[in-house]
């Protein structure tokens, strides 16, 4: 059988030789091909890897001897992590691999997170880890489309329990490499942020309207990982324009909620991508609903969206702080910026008479936005709610004007 897809198999072959060889065997038995990468430092595998540890270390800007000389396992593995990420990206760009699977405990997982983050969205990337789904793994280390499986019973040596995890993962990465439809670039792409239709509804009108204009539209769920994926694609220059209408992750980062990282709402500006921005859900900070309320958010009104997600409501002064943070981020943008301010409210729960209505807090936020809007951004004040048709219509008017001016390219 001719192998149709090639999977990069990564791990410390000096200590995980049998387990990695098992992954290789399963992939090959399913008709796939394999490239192996050894990221060990001290020992050697039973047979040479296609990309050996010396080559990996050199790609990380050092040598195995220098890694050993650090006399620090963390420093040594960071050298290997830099090299592994650089080599994996190079292999993908050369068309030599179609997906990657990495194996490890905490040490190997730490390295694998860097490797996966270096690969673009759409490249199948799997990690088999003894700490999969653990709180040890911060969201800002996770690639947008990463897949993980718990390496149950796999800390040392092959056994019937861990073979179940390994074989599933081997089949999954090969199947993903065969089935994946990488992001196409045949139509210009608009990146949009939002939440579910019970909270924010503008995408219901905007998505078909933009598609009728010849654009593709990707709507990102702004609950941490969605924002990271949005920022990652913006940094690649994947968007013709963005409609960042749910930048709530900025407030989340400020107040200890579900953060998308400190760089949220900056990548499009750095890439000179035209930005339409609105403060959807600016007044809420999301946290894990089944955990205790974070200390920073204690004492505030909360809304339980479901058993997974609860939102705390910010007070007036905190909303002013969010307004300043949003404006500071827009001030560094290199492309056109339109800031839409719906002065009747920014999520379905804050309408007059709704459970989270706070006219004083809304007024404070709007006042601070008017004061702090940077000179490179055009402020559009709307006597409307963000879920009203007037908001979507104004966004489309601005967008159409930018297309006419050539600021947004078809």
Beta strands, then each sheet from edge to edge (+ up, - down):
strand 1: 6-11
strand 2: 33-38
strand 3: 99-104
strand 4: 124-129
strand 5: 147-150
strand 6: 189-194
strand 7: 216-221
strand 8: 241-244
strand 9: 274-278
strand 10: 284-288
strand 11: 302-304
strand 12: 309-313
strand 13: 337-342
strand 14: 377-382
sheet 1: 2+ 1+ 3+ 4+ 5+
sheet 2: 7+ 6+ 8+ 9+ 13+ 14+
sheet 3: 10+ 12- 11+
end
